[in-house]
């Protein structure tokens, strides 16, 4: 919380009533109370931004309604309590609509009413401060350089694209293998954009049963299906004003793709079992480990939805292509793990780092984190040795030589390993191995013929 004392300004021209309000409010030692006998005297001190102003509705020099508008125009966060001799409902409603927090009449129970309202405002103020502090922590957490670790050339390109994404509301498609940090990229874009104070809602399309996916995205009305006891707001409504992250968009069923396309085009959804259209405003960030262009060509992903989603592309490189980022991330993970578990900080030996650098990391960053944390537990001293590092699966580079094969078989094994690591992207594998795409097709076809 702020060190600034909770300040209340009392604006009242009646000397007796001014002293009464001051006396009652100063019974709480946590309140700093200042009094003013005119609107003009008060306005000169408005720059100090009190937390609450108790405002006499009928001042000799200024109209209470005009003063209320000036206060709210200067700082909407200052709460105003109107104090009036008249119990006029129409006037009270008008002032409440203009931004007054409450309308209190000068009756015998004013003391209790006033103190209760002030206490309530203070609690709300404390809650707002906590929320703002948490929001600031979240924004710091998702700062590009602190949330996404890396200094390699491929990651610098990622940062450049993310930076562009924060300045507008264009749709973003994040492509990368499993474990590369696609959701972290989406969160970082959201929390560094002008939608940061609105919700970030994530939904993994591969984790939702097909029969529930429509309800999960668009919501449902009471009685829409067995078990629908109440109206349910879907992810689109929950993300209103903020960002909706559709992870593994390539796993979405064709019939749901059509409904998603309509929602994106019309900016409105219809809950399952309902007829009413609900307007929604949320930025879409989609992610996939699949090649959506190939999926589209193969008829597995709608062409119109593809072009609707395809805005700013962010291509996340696999960890094996990020050079010394492996070392940077390993040191970062071990430092965090040791700190979180009250362990003495551990370092990696040169052999341990060489072992990490030689591994392919099919599970990418997620796998590296698990390996590093286990190695920290296994290490007896302050240094993690190569023997402390164990991989969950055999190293494909060394394992490939365990069998005696012909050169042609070795070539095929290498090509298939690369295809597996790069989501069967033949064009990319051809570039990495410096061979023609037709060569890869011939090798795969030859293997099929041999198996037949």
Helices and strands as residue ranges (DSSP letters): E 6-11, H 15-25, E 31-36, H 39-43, G 46-48, E 52-56, H 64-74, E 79-84, H 89-97, E 102-105, H 110-141, H 144-147, H 153-165, E 172-175, H 182-191, E 200-204, G 205-207, H 210-218, H 235-238, E 243-247, G 249-251, H 254-266, E 268-270, E 277-279, E 283-288, H 292-297, H 303-309, E 312-315, G 319-321, H 325-340, E 347-348, H 350-358, H 364-378, E 383-384, G 386-388, H 396-399, H 407-421, H 426-433, H 437-451
